[in-house]
Amino acid sequence: MVEPMNWISEVVRPRIKTLFKRETPENLWVKCPDTGQMVFHKEVEANHWVIPGSEHHLKMSAQARLKMMFDEGTWIDVALPEVAPDPLKFRDEKRYVDRLKEARAKTGLQDAFKIGYGRVGGLPMVLAAQEFGFMAGSLGMAAGEAFVRGAETALEKRTPYVLFAASGGARMQEGILSLMQMPRTTVAVRRLNAARLPYIVVLTNPTTGGVTASYAMLGDVHLAEPGALICFAGPRVIEQTIREKLPDGFQRAEYLREHGMVDQVVHRHQLRETITRLCKLLTNAAEAGTSLSAPEAA
């Protein structure tokens, strides 16, 4: 026997649900990885991607970093060189050229670097920020060329060069051509040293692999954001290799500061002030006062 349709439950209720259904944006809330606290997305964004209360530092885009650092959030974009998009015709689950297209559409950048020239605390500076959202900020030919161009701009303008490192390491799709960027960027840092221009590195979460093994650890001063993972090989790989449990906080910013690999762990809200003070100490007053054409809005 077929039961008669309940018109209240089968007809009225679905229509009422549809009538009063509210679409909730997926990114309305941000969950703190440390405490599980739910915070409004806009509140976290306004706080420079630091969770209020727990002070957990989330990843930050290259664009947002430059806007946070430069005076009045304006700077001149440094034009970056073009390189061969797929020199090895690499393919794994996808073609490398397709991965590049996806990353460019997602981030609005041509590769994993954004470099700007402007004033920070009144001092002219060149800032380079790696974009982790672009294929994990991996180091390939384009990223290597971008870093070198940033160093050349600092040499030309006679300004400090400040790097915000964020990377998963070398880009495997470019093979040996990616690894060749390690000595190339090292030479660029040596040129800055020879010109007696400050090179300051801010290590953010995460900074790993070939980037840590080259330009990220060659700064005159190494700052790090709280809780940042900084390493060559990650903790999981090391534990599997040596078959031992690593100490708590191993390879995190605070652990590395205690063991002399990082000079200072600095809260994101204090980075601008700290970098300005360091650059004043590392440059003479005459150089700090060199003229800078008014930056255009970025």
N, C-alpha and C positions, 0 to 999 in steps of 0.2 A: 504494500500500500504506500503510495506516494503522499508524503505530508504536504499540506497546502502551504504555499509560500507566505511567510509572515511579512506583510507589506511594511510593517514598521521597521523591522530589522534589515530587510533586503532592499527596500526602496528609499525610505525616508532617511535612514542613518547615513548611507553612503553619500547621498546628495548633500546632507548637512555637513559632513566631513569635508567634502569637496568645496562647499561654499565658504567655509571658514578656514580652509587650509592656508597656512602661512609659510612662505619660503624663507628659510634661515640660511644666510650665507655660510659657506663652509669655513671661511677664514675669519669668522666673527670673534672667535676665542683662540687664545694661545695657551697651551698647557706647559707648565714649567717642568722640564725634564728632571729636576731635583726633587721637588715637593709635590708635584701633581696639581699644583694650584692653577686654576683657570683665570686668565686675565684677558680683558678686552684687547683685541688686536691693535686698535688705534692707540690705546694707552701704552702698549709695549713699543709701538713704532715711535711715539712721541718721546719715549724714554731711551731713544737710541738703541732699541732692541735689547734692553736689559730688563729682566723680570723684576718689577717692584717687589720688595720684601725679601725674596731669596737672593737677589742680585745676580742671578744666573745670566751669563753673557751668551745670547744667541748669535748665530751667524749673521753677518751684516753684508749687504751688497756693496760692491765697489763704488757705485754712484752715491749711496747713502754715506759712506765713509768720507768721501771727498767733500760732500755737502756739510757734514758735521765738522770737518777740520778747517776748511778755508773761511776766512773772514767774510761774513755776510753770505756764506754759502755760494760764492761765485768764484770762478776760476777760468783760465784759458785751457781748453783741451789740447794736449800735445798729440799731433798727428802721428799715427803709428804706421810703420812700414807694412806693405803687403808681402805675403810669402806664398809659395806654392801650397794650395789647399790640401792636396793628398799626394805627397811625393812618392809614397810606396804603394799606392793603389790598394790600401789595406781594407780587409773585410773580415769581420768576425760574425756575430749574429746579424749585424747591419753593416752597410758600407760606411766607411769613415766619413765620406762627404755628406751622407745623410745625417750622421750624428752631429756634424758641424752645423748643418742647417737647423736642426732641432735646437741646439744650444744657442745659436744666434737669435732664433725666434723667441726663445724663452727669456734671454737676458737683454736683448737689444744691443749686445756688444759683438764685435767681430772675433774676439778671442778673450782669453782669461785675464786681461789686464786693462785697467783704465788709468791714465796718467794725466795729471793736471798741474798747471803752473799758476801760482797766485800768492796771496799773502796769508800767513798764519800768525796771529798775534802781532800783525804789523810787519813781520819779516817775510821777504820773498823766499819761496820754497818750491821745490818740485816734489809732488807726492805721487807715489805709484801704489795702486791698490789691486790685489788679485781678487778675481771674482770666482768664488768657490762654486757658484751655481753654473759656471761654464765648464762642463766636463770635469768637475771636482777641482777646478783651478789648476789643472795639470800643465806641466811645463813642456811645451813643444816649440817649434821654430818661431811661431808668431809671438808666443810669450817671451822667448829669449830675445827676439828683436825688439819687443816693446820695452823690456827692462833696459837693454842697451841704449835705446833711444831716450829713455828717461834720464839715464846717467849722462848722456851727451848733452841733453838740455840743461842739466844742472851745471855741467862744465862750461857750457856757453854762457849761461846767465850768472855763473859764479854764485850759486845758491846751495844750501844743504839739499840732500836727496833723502827722502823718507819713504820707506817701503812698509806697506801693510801686507804681510805674507799670510796666505791661506791656500793650502794646496795639498792634494793627495799624492804628489810626486810627479815623476816624469810621465809623459804621455806615450803609452805603449804603441799606439797606432803609428807613431813616427819613428819607432825603433832607435837606431844609433843616432839619427838626426836629432832626436830629443835629448839624448845623453850629451851630445856635443854642445848643448846650450850651457851646461854646467861650467866648462872652462871659459866659454865666451863671456858669460856674466861675471865670472871671477876676474877676468881681465878688465872689465868695465869698472869693477869696484877698485881694482888696483890703480886705475887712472884717477879716480876720485881721491884716493889716498895720496897719490903723487901731487895732486893739485891742492892738497890740504883742505878739501871740502868735506864737511861732516856727512857721514852716511849712517843713518839711524834706522834700525829695523824694529818693527812692532810685530811680534809673533802672535798670531790669533789662532783660534781653534778651527780646523787642525792645521799644523804645519809639519809636513812629513816628507819622507823619501828624498828624491834628488834635489828638491828645493832646500831642504834642511842641510843637505850635503854640499851646498854651494852658496849662493848669494844670501840666503836667509841667516847664515851664521857667520857672516863676515863684516858685520856692522861695527862701527866705533862704539856704539851703545846698543844693547839688546834689551828692549822692553817686551813685556808679555801681558796679555789680558788674563784676568783671573780664570783658572780652570782650563786654560788652553792645552790641548795635546800637542806636544812638540817632540818629534822623534824622527829617526830614519826608518827603522822597522817598528811596527806597532806592537803593543803589549801582548796581544794574542799570539802573534808570530813568535815572539821571544819565548813565551811560556811553552809553546809547543816544541820549540827547539831545545831549550835547556831542561824541560820537564820539571820546572820548579815554579812555585807561586811567587809573583812579584810583589814588592812592598806596596802598601796602599798609597795611591796618588803617584805612582811611578810614572815618569815622563810627563807629568802635568807641570804647569808653569811654576807653582809654588815649590814643588820638589826640586825642579831644576835651579830655581833661585837659591835654595838652601845648599845646593851642590856646586854653585859657581858657574853654571852654564847660562844663566839669565841674570842681568844686572838688577832689574826691578820689575815687580809685578804691579801694573797700574790699572786702576779701574777705568773703564771706557770714558766716563765723564771727566776724568782728570787727564786724559791723553793730550788734549790740545794745549793745556797749560804746561804740562811736563815737557812736551816736545819743544815748545817755544822757549822755555827756560834753558833746555839743553843746547839749543841752537845759538842762543845768546852767549852761552859759556864757551862754545866751540868755535865761534867766529868773532872777529874783532868788530868794534862798534862802527868803524868806517864801512866795512863790507856789508854789515847788517843794514846800513842806510842806503844802499845802492838803489837807483831808481827802478821802478817797475811800471810798465804801462798798465793802465786800468784794465783789470780782467773783465771779459765779457761774461754775461750770464750763461751758465752751462745748462 
